[in-house]
Amino acid sequence: MKFLFDFFPVLLFFIAFYIPEDPKVGILLATAVAIVASIVQVGIYWLKFRRVETLHLITLSLILLLGGATLLLQDERFIKWKPTAVNWLFAVVFLGSQLIGGKNLLQRIMGGNVSLPDLVWARLNLSWVAFFIVLGLANLYVAYNFDTATWVNFKLFGLMGLTLVFVLGQAVYMARYIGQAEDTKE
């Protein structure tokens, strides 16, 4: 259920893009819908839990900034930069967590449920850094080399599909080490 809640602004963006026949109108409508959906998402989460998740705030801030610029300037390039901005921001956060503190971000998130050697945690975390950088580059490549409809489809299906494949690969890698003591060296 949480996945659907986190995903619904993207899904509404996708649906709204295809309502008008003109892609130039569609991207503006989709951007406006995504802005409203993100505001509603954060509001609902706040009302239910009396807190807001960092991911929702980052996404809301970027959609307000880049989506607002798209609507104000009638220039779709800004909204097309959003997935890259989000992914590269995540890459910076994951990399920073590798360098600061005793545990990286991935270990902090999953370490309570999964026991892995420190070296494996480091590799997994750095692989996420690389993955987020690649996703950002892939988004820019599609945004600047294909039409808007192709980019919208890539944003929904391509980025999600790549993420699913990456997560499955991570799970296979982790399975080899689950349960080993954290001080175990390879």
The 8 nearest C-alpha neighbors of each residue, nearest first, counted from 0:
[[1, 3, 2, 4, 5, 6, 7, 44],
 [2, 0, 4, 3, 5, 6, 7, 44],
 [3, 1, 5, 0, 4, 6, 7, 8],
 [4, 2, 6, 0, 1, 5, 7, 10],
 [3, 5, 1, 2, 6, 7, 0, 40],
 [6, 4, 2, 3, 7, 1, 8, 40],
 [5, 7, 3, 4, 9, 8, 2, 10],
 [6, 8, 10, 9, 4, 3, 5, 11],
 [9, 7, 11, 36, 33, 10, 6, 37],
 [10, 8, 12, 7, 11, 6, 13, 33],
 [9, 11, 7, 13, 12, 8, 14, 6],
 [10, 12, 14, 8, 13, 9, 15, 7],
 [13, 11, 29, 9, 15, 33, 10, 14],
 [12, 14, 10, 16, 11, 15, 9, 151],
 [13, 15, 11, 16, 12, 17, 10, 18],
 [16, 14, 29, 12, 18, 17, 13, 11],
 [17, 15, 25, 29, 13, 26, 14, 18],
 [16, 18, 15, 14, 19, 25, 20, 13],
 [19, 17, 15, 16, 20, 25, 14, 28],
 [20, 18, 25, 21, 17, 24, 16, 22],
 [19, 21, 22, 18, 17, 25, 24, 16],
 [20, 22, 24, 23, 19, 25, 17, 26],
 [23, 21, 25, 24, 26, 20, 147, 148],
 [24, 22, 25, 21, 26, 27, 75, 147],
 [23, 25, 27, 22, 21, 26, 28, 19],
 [26, 24, 16, 22, 28, 23, 27, 19],
 [25, 27, 29, 16, 28, 23, 24, 30],
 [28, 26, 30, 24, 29, 25, 70, 31],
 [29, 27, 25, 31, 30, 26, 32, 24],
 [28, 30, 12, 15, 16, 26, 32, 27],
 [29, 31, 33, 27, 28, 32, 66, 26],
 [30, 32, 34, 28, 33, 29, 27, 35],
 [31, 33, 29, 35, 30, 34, 36, 28],
 [34, 32, 36, 30, 8, 12, 31, 35],
 [35, 33, 31, 37, 32, 36, 62, 30],
 [34, 36, 38, 32, 37, 33, 39, 31],
 [37, 35, 33, 39, 8, 38, 34, 40],
 [38, 36, 40, 34, 39, 35, 59, 8],
 [37, 39, 35, 41, 40, 36, 42, 34],
 [40, 38, 42, 36, 37, 41, 43, 35],
 [41, 39, 37, 43, 38, 42, 36, 44],
 [40, 42, 44, 38, 39, 43, 45, 37],
 [43, 41, 39, 45, 44, 40, 38, 46],
 [44, 42, 46, 40, 45, 41, 39, 47],
 [43, 45, 41, 47, 42, 46, 48, 40],
 [44, 46, 49, 50, 42, 43, 48, 47],
 [47, 45, 43, 44, 49, 48, 42, 50],
 [46, 48, 44, 45, 49, 43, 50, 42],
 [47, 49, 50, 45, 46, 44, 51, 43],
 [50, 48, 45, 46, 47, 51, 44, 43],
 [51, 49, 45, 48, 52, 44, 46, 47],
 [50, 52, 45, 44, 53, 41, 55, 56],
 [53, 51, 55, 54, 56, 50, 44, 41],
 [52, 54, 56, 55, 57, 51, 58, 50],
 [55, 53, 57, 52, 56, 58, 59, 51],
 [54, 56, 58, 52, 53, 57, 59, 41],
 [57, 55, 59, 53, 58, 54, 60, 52],
 [58, 56, 54, 60, 59, 55, 53, 61],
 [57, 59, 55, 61, 56, 60, 62, 54],
 [60, 58, 56, 62, 57, 61, 37, 55],
 [61, 59, 57, 63, 58, 62, 56, 64],
 [60, 62, 64, 58, 63, 59, 65, 57],
 [61, 63, 66, 59, 65, 64, 60, 34],
 [64, 62, 60, 67, 66, 61, 65, 59],
 [63, 65, 61, 67, 62, 66, 60, 68],
 [66, 64, 68, 77, 62, 78, 67, 61],
 [67, 65, 62, 69, 78, 63, 68, 64],
 [66, 68, 70, 63, 64, 69, 65, 71],
 [69, 67, 65, 71, 66, 70, 72, 64],
 [70, 68, 74, 66, 73, 77, 75, 67],
 [71, 69, 73, 67, 68, 72, 27, 66],
 [70, 72, 68, 69, 73, 67, 74, 66],
 [71, 73, 74, 69, 70, 68, 67, 75],
 [74, 72, 70, 69, 71, 75, 27, 68],
 [75, 73, 69, 72, 76, 77, 70, 68],
 [76, 74, 69, 77, 78, 79, 73, 26],
 [77, 75, 79, 74, 78, 80, 69, 142],
 [76, 78, 65, 80, 69, 79, 75, 68],
 [79, 77, 66, 65, 80, 81, 75, 76],
 [78, 80, 76, 77, 81, 142, 75, 82],
 [81, 79, 77, 78, 83, 82, 84, 76],
 [80, 82, 84, 78, 83, 79, 85, 61],
 [83, 81, 85, 84, 80, 86, 135, 138],
 [82, 84, 135, 86, 80, 81, 85, 87],
 [83, 85, 81, 87, 82, 86, 88, 80],
 [86, 84, 88, 82, 83, 87, 81, 89],
 [87, 85, 131, 89, 83, 88, 84, 135],
 [88, 86, 90, 84, 89, 85, 132, 83],
 [87, 89, 91, 85, 90, 86, 84, 92],
 [88, 90, 92, 86, 87, 91, 93, 85],
 [91, 89, 128, 87, 93, 88, 131, 92],
 [90, 92, 94, 88, 89, 93, 95, 87],
 [93, 91, 89, 95, 94, 90, 96, 88],
 [94, 92, 96, 90, 95, 91, 104, 128],
 [95, 93, 97, 91, 96, 92, 90, 128],
 [96, 94, 92, 98, 97, 93, 91, 99],
 [95, 97, 103, 93, 99, 98, 94, 104],
 [98, 96, 103, 94, 95, 99, 93, 121],
 [97, 99, 95, 96, 94, 100, 103, 101],
 [100, 98, 96, 97, 95, 101, 103, 102],
 [101, 99, 102, 98, 96, 103, 97, 95],
 [100, 102, 103, 99, 97, 98, 96, 107],
 [103, 101, 100, 106, 107, 104, 97, 96],
 [102, 104, 96, 97, 106, 105, 107, 124],
 [105, 103, 107, 96, 106, 93, 108, 102],
 [104, 106, 108, 107, 103, 124, 109, 120],
 [105, 107, 110, 109, 103, 104, 108, 102],
 [108, 106, 104, 105, 110, 109, 102, 103],
 [109, 107, 105, 106, 110, 104, 111, 112],
 [108, 110, 106, 111, 112, 107, 113, 105],
 [111, 109, 106, 113, 112, 107, 108, 114],
 [110, 112, 109, 113, 108, 107, 114, 106],
 [111, 113, 110, 109, 114, 108, 106, 115],
 [114, 112, 110, 111, 109, 115, 177, 178],
 [113, 115, 178, 177, 110, 179, 181, 180],
 [114, 116, 181, 177, 179, 176, 178, 119],
 [181, 115, 117, 119, 118, 183, 182, 180],
 [118, 116, 120, 119, 181, 121, 115, 182],
 [117, 119, 121, 116, 120, 122, 184, 185],
 [118, 120, 122, 116, 121, 117, 123, 115],
 [119, 121, 117, 123, 118, 122, 124, 106],
 [122, 120, 118, 124, 119, 123, 125, 117],
 [121, 123, 119, 125, 124, 120, 126, 118],
 [124, 122, 126, 120, 121, 125, 119, 127],
 [123, 125, 127, 121, 126, 122, 105, 120],
 [126, 124, 128, 122, 127, 123, 121, 129],
 [125, 127, 123, 129, 128, 124, 122, 130],
 [128, 126, 130, 124, 125, 129, 131, 123],
 [129, 127, 90, 125, 131, 126, 130, 93],
 [130, 128, 126, 132, 127, 131, 133, 125],
 [129, 131, 127, 133, 132, 128, 126, 134],
 [132, 130, 86, 134, 128, 90, 133, 129],
 [131, 133, 129, 135, 130, 134, 87, 90],
 [132, 134, 136, 130, 135, 131, 137, 129],
 [135, 133, 137, 131, 136, 132, 138, 130],
 [134, 136, 83, 138, 132, 133, 137, 86],
 [135, 137, 133, 139, 138, 134, 140, 132],
 [138, 136, 134, 140, 139, 135, 133, 141],
 [139, 137, 135, 141, 136, 140, 142, 134],
 [140, 138, 142, 136, 137, 141, 143, 135],
 [139, 141, 137, 138, 143, 142, 144, 136],
 [140, 142, 144, 138, 145, 139, 143, 150],
 [143, 141, 139, 140, 150, 144, 138, 145],
 [144, 142, 140, 141, 145, 139, 146, 138],
 [143, 145, 141, 142, 140, 146, 139, 150],
 [146, 144, 141, 143, 142, 149, 147, 150],
 [145, 147, 149, 148, 150, 144, 142, 143],
 [146, 148, 150, 149, 151, 145, 22, 142],
 [149, 147, 151, 150, 146, 152, 22, 145],
 [148, 150, 152, 147, 146, 151, 153, 145],
 [149, 151, 153, 147, 148, 152, 142, 141],
 [152, 150, 154, 148, 153, 149, 147, 155],
 [153, 151, 149, 155, 154, 150, 156, 148],
 [152, 154, 157, 150, 156, 155, 151, 149],
 [155, 153, 151, 152, 158, 157, 150, 156],
 [156, 154, 152, 153, 157, 159, 158, 151],
 [155, 157, 159, 153, 160, 152, 158, 154],
 [158, 156, 153, 160, 159, 154, 155, 161],
 [157, 159, 161, 154, 160, 156, 162, 155],
 [158, 160, 162, 156, 157, 161, 155, 163],
 [161, 159, 157, 163, 162, 158, 156, 164],
 [162, 160, 158, 164, 163, 159, 157, 165],
 [161, 163, 165, 159, 160, 164, 166, 158],
 [162, 164, 160, 166, 165, 161, 159, 167],
 [163, 165, 167, 161, 162, 166, 168, 160],
 [164, 166, 168, 162, 163, 167, 161, 169],
 [167, 165, 169, 163, 168, 164, 162, 170],
 [168, 166, 170, 164, 169, 165, 163, 171],
 [169, 167, 165, 171, 166, 170, 164, 172],
 [168, 170, 166, 172, 167, 171, 173, 165],
 [171, 169, 173, 167, 168, 172, 174, 166],
 [172, 170, 168, 174, 169, 173, 167, 175],
 [171, 173, 169, 170, 174, 175, 168, 176],
 [174, 172, 170, 175, 176, 171, 169, 177],
 [175, 173, 171, 177, 176, 172, 170, 169],
 [174, 176, 173, 172, 177, 171, 170, 178],
 [175, 177, 174, 173, 179, 115, 178, 116],
 [178, 176, 174, 115, 179, 114, 173, 175],
 [177, 179, 114, 115, 176, 180, 113, 181],
 [180, 178, 177, 115, 176, 116, 181, 114],
 [179, 181, 183, 182, 116, 178, 115, 114],
 [116, 182, 180, 115, 117, 183, 179, 114],
 [181, 183, 180, 116, 184, 117, 179, 115],
 [184, 182, 180, 181, 116, 185, 179, 117],
 [185, 183, 182, 116, 118, 117, 181, 180],
 [184, 183, 118, 116, 119, 182, 176, 117]]
